[in-house]
Amino acid sequence: MNETGRLSIANKKLLSAAEKKTYMRHHKVKDIIVVAIKHEEYVRIGDKTTAKAIYDSLC
C-alpha cells in the first residue's frame, strides 16, 4: 500500500486470495466508519489512512 492506503491496479493483481480479502475488508470497515460519522468528525480524521487509526482517533 502507498501512503494513502491504496494499491495500484498492478499491485492488486499480485495479491494472494487471503491478502485481497484482508484488503477489501479493511476498506469496507473504513467506508462504514466514514459513513457513520458527522462531517466535523470526518474532517478531524481525514488524514488517517487505516481503519484502526480512524477508530482509535474517534475513541
Sequence and secondary structure as in RCSB ss.txt:
>XXXX:A:sequence
MNETGRLSIANKKLLSAAEKKTYMRHHKVKDIIVVAIKHEEYVRIGDKTTAKAIYDSLC
>XXXX:A:secstr
  TTS   HHHHHT  HHHHHHHHHHHHHHHHHHHHS HHHHHHHTT  SHHHHHHHH 
